[in-house]
Amino acid sequence: MMAWRVHEFGPPEVMKLERVPRAEPGLGEVLVKVRAAGVGPWDGWIRAGKSALPQPLPLTLGSDLSGEVVNLGPDVFELRVGDQVYGVTNPRFIGAYAEYALAFAGMVSNKPTSLTHVEAASVPVIAVTAWQALFDHAQLTQGQTVVIHGAAGNVGAYAVQLARRAGLQTIATAAAHDIPVVRDLGADAVIDYRAERFEEQVREADAVIDLVGGETQKRSFQVLRRGGKLISAVSHPDQDLAKRHGVKASFFLVNVTSRYLMQIARLVDDGKLRTKVGAVLPLNDAREAHLMLERVRPQPKGKIVLAVTSS
C-alpha cells in the first residue's frame, strides 16, 4: 500500500510517499481501508518534531480518518468487517495518510450516515476537542457564560455550536470578516479581536476556551470570575497568573474515544451540528496540504481533507 512516511523531522519536503507492507491488526485493533484522512495542525507538529508526545521514526503521518473496516484483530467485538467508521488511529496520532490504516477499536465508531467519508474525516479530533474543553475540563452547565477565542477556526466553530446547544451564554472572538459566520453558528456576542480589546468588554465569565494562545491567553485571566477556569487546547497557561486571579488554568490533549464519536455522530445526523470542509486534495498531494498548514500556500477556511483511492 502507499503511505506518507517521515524518516527525519523537518519541513513538508521531508514527507515521502512510499510503498509499505499492509499491516495486520493486533489486539484491540481494526484495519481500515481509508477513504479519507483529515489534515490538522498536530500533523504538522509531528512532522516537524514538535509533538507533545514521543514520536519514534520512521512514521506514517495522519490521525483523523474515515473508511471501511476490512479486518479485525483479537478482542474486537463492537465492530464488524464492512462497517463504515470514522475516528482516529491511535494515541500517537499517526498512520492515517495511507491506503490502509490500523486503528484502535476504541477510538473509532460508525460514521455519521448523513456525511460522506470526506466530511466525516474532517470531524473527529476537532469536534471532540471542543466537546471535552467545554464539558469535561471547563465543566460548564446551562446558563453559565463562556468566552471562546478563535471561534471561527475549526475547533472554535464546533465549540460555539455545542455551547449554544448546552444553553451557555457564549461570547466569541473572531476577525471582523468572520463575525457573521460565528453569529450564525450560535454565539450570543462576537468581538472583533483586532478592533476591540475583549477584556474591556467581558467580566465575570465562568470559563475561557483558549484556541489561540500567546497574549490572548494571558489577557484572558482578566475576564474570569474568581473560581473560573481557563482551558487551553494550544499551550500551558501561566500558573502564577492563575493564582493571582484566583482561577484554575489548564492545558489538555484531546482523548478521542468511541463514546464521544457516537454522541457527535448522533448530533450530526440529527442536523444539530454542522461540519465544514475547507479543501479536498488527493492523497498524492499530502505535501501540498502541509504547505497550506505552514501558510506557504493559502490556508482554506475549514478542515483540509485528503481523499484516498487505492492503487
N, C-alpha and C positions, 0 to 999 in steps of 0.2 A: 504494500500500500504506500501511498505518498503522504508525507508529513513534513511540516515545517520544523526544522531542527536548529538548535543553538549549541555550538561546540565551545564558544567563548562568549563572554558578556560584552556588550557594546551597542553601537547604533543599529538601525534596521538592516544595514548591509551585512551584519553577521548572520542573518537568517538564511538558512539553506533549505530548499525544497528537495527532499531526498526520498528514495525508495527504502523502506524499512520493513522488517517482518511484521506480520499481523500478530498481535499478542493474544494469548488465551486468558480468559478471565479467571482470577484467583478467588479465594474465599470471600464471599460477600460482594463480588464484583459482577458487572454485566459488560458485554461487548456491544457497543452501539455503532451501527452504520450511520455515520454523521451526515446529516442533510444540510445543517447549517451550524456555524460556530460564531459566537459573539466575540467582539474585539473590545477590550476595555483598557483603561489606563494601567491596571495592575499587570496586564500582559507586557506592556512597555517597561514597567519597573523590573519584572522578572528578566526580560531580555537584556536590560542594561545592568543587571547585577545589583539592583536596588530593592529587591524584595524584602519584606519584613520576615519572610520565612527562609530557612536554608534551602538552597536550590542546587543540588549536585548536577554537574554537567556530564554528558550531554543531556539535553531535554527537548521535548516537543512542547511548543507553546500552546496556550489556549485553555480556557476552563468552561465558559458557557457553551452549551450545545443543545441541539435538538435533532432527533433522529429515531431510528428503529432498533429495538433490541434484537440482536441476531444470535447471541449465545449467553448462557448463564453459568456463573461459577457456582461452587458448592455453597449451600446455606442461603440461597436466594429463593424466597417463597412468594414475595409480594408482586413479582413481575413475571411476564411470560415472553417467550420468543414471539416477535411480531408486534409487541406493544410499541406505540408511538410515545416517546418520552422526551422530557426536557429537564434541564438542571445543570449541574456542574460535574466535573470529572472526579476530583479528589481534593483533600485538604491542602495540597500543594498548588492547586490551581493550574495544572499543566495537562497537556495531552490532547486537546480538542482540535487543534489545527491539523486535521488529518482525515483520511477517508474512513477510518475506524478508530474508535477511542474506547479505552477501558474507563468505566465509571463505577464509583461505589454505589451500590443499590440504594443505600440510604440517603444519597444526595441527588437522586433523580426521581421523577414522578411522571404520571401520564400527562402529556402536554395538554394545554387548553385546546379543546376541539375547534374553537372558533378562530384559532390562529394558524397561519402557515408555519412551516418549520423555520423559515427565516424570521418571522415575527416572534416565534416562541424562543428562539436562541437569543433574542435581544433582552429577554426578561430576567433570568434568574438572579444574577448577582446584584443588579441594581435595585430590583423590586424588594428582595429580601433584606438588603441593606437598609432601605427606607423603613420597612416594617420593624426591623429589630431596633433601629435608632429610636423610633417613636415609642414603641410599646414595651420592648424588653429592657432597654437601657434608660430611656427617659421616664418610662412607666407612666405615660400620660393617659388621662381619662377625660371623659366628656366634660366640656365646659372650661377646661384649662387652656392656657394660652401658650402657643409655641411660636418661636421665630425660626424660620427655615432659610438659611443662606444658600445661595446657588440654586434657587428654586426653579430656574429654567433648565438646569442641567439634567442629566439622565436620572440620577438618584433623586434629585430635588423634585422633579415632575411627579414621581411616584409618591414622595413624601407628602406633597401638597394634596394629592388625591386621597391618600389614606387618612390624612389628618382631617380632611373635610368629612369623610365617611364616619369618622370616630366622634364627630361633634366638637372638634377642637377649634378654638379661636386661632386662626392662622395668619401670621404676619410674615410675608416673604420679602426677600431682597433679590433684585434682578436688574439687568440692564434695561434702559428705557424701552428699547425696541421689543423686549420680551414681556413687558408688563401685561399687554392684553392676553397673551397666551397663559401666563401664570394666573391671572384673574379667572380665565375660562376653566382652568384646572380646579378652581375652588378656593383660592386664597381670599381671605376677608380684606386684607390690605396688602398692597405691594409697594415697596420703597425702591426708588431708583438709587442704587448704591453709589453711582458716580456723581449724582447731583445733590444727594442728601446724606446726612450722617444719621444712620439708623438709631444710634444710641441717644440722639437728641429727641427722638420721637417715641421710643418704646421704653416702658418702665414696668417692673414687677412681672416679667414673663416667668412662667413656670419652667420653661426649658428652651434651650437654643440647640438646633440641629445644625452643626457646622460641617458644610461640604466644601469649604473654601480654604480655611486655614489662614496662616500669616497674621497680618494686622487685623483682619476681620475677626479672627478668633479672639485675639487679645481684647479688642473693643467690646466684644460680646458680653464679657463679665458684667459690664455696666448696666445691662438691660434686665438682668435676672433678679428676682426676689431672693431674699435670704433663704437658703434651703433649696434653691432652684438647681437645675442641672444643665451643664454644657456637655453635649455629646458630640464627639468629632469622629468622622469616618476617614479623616485625612492625616491628622497629626496629633501628637500627645500634647494636651493643654498644659499650661503653666500652673503647677500645683500651688506655688506661692500666691499667685493671683487669685486662685480659687479660695484659698484660706482667707485672704484679705477681704474678699467679697462675701464670705460665708456661704459658698456654694460648692457643689460637687462637680468635678470635671473629669471626663474620661475619654479615651480613645478605644475603639473596638475594631476587630476584624470580623467581617461577616461570617456567619456559620450557616451555610445553605443546607437544609435538610428536606426530606420528602414532605414532612408535616407543613412547613411553610409553603413549599411549592404547590401542594394541594389546595391550601387556602387561597393563594394568589390565583391559581387556575380557575377556581370557582368564581372569584370576583371578576376575572377577565371574561369568562363565559357568560356571566350574568349581566355584562355590559357596565359594570361598576368600576372598571379600571382600564384606562386606555394605554396602549403601547405606542412607541414612536421609533421607527427605524429611520436612521438618517442617511445611510449609504449601504448599498449591497454590492460586494465585489466577489468575483470568483476566488476559490481557494488559491489559485496560482498567483493572485495579486495581494497576498497577505502582507508582503513587504510594503506595498503602497498604502495599505491600511495603517501600518505603523508609522509611515511618513505623515499620515493625517494626525495620528496621535501626537507626533512631535511638532505638529503645525508647520512642517515643511511643505505640505500640501494643505489646501483649505480644509478646515475641520467641519464636518456636517453637524447640523442640529439633530440630535437623536443618535441612537446607537449604531455603530458600524458592525456589519454582519458579513461573514464570508459564506457564500453559497457553495456547497460541496457536491460535486458529481464524481462518482467513482470512475477510475480509468478502466 
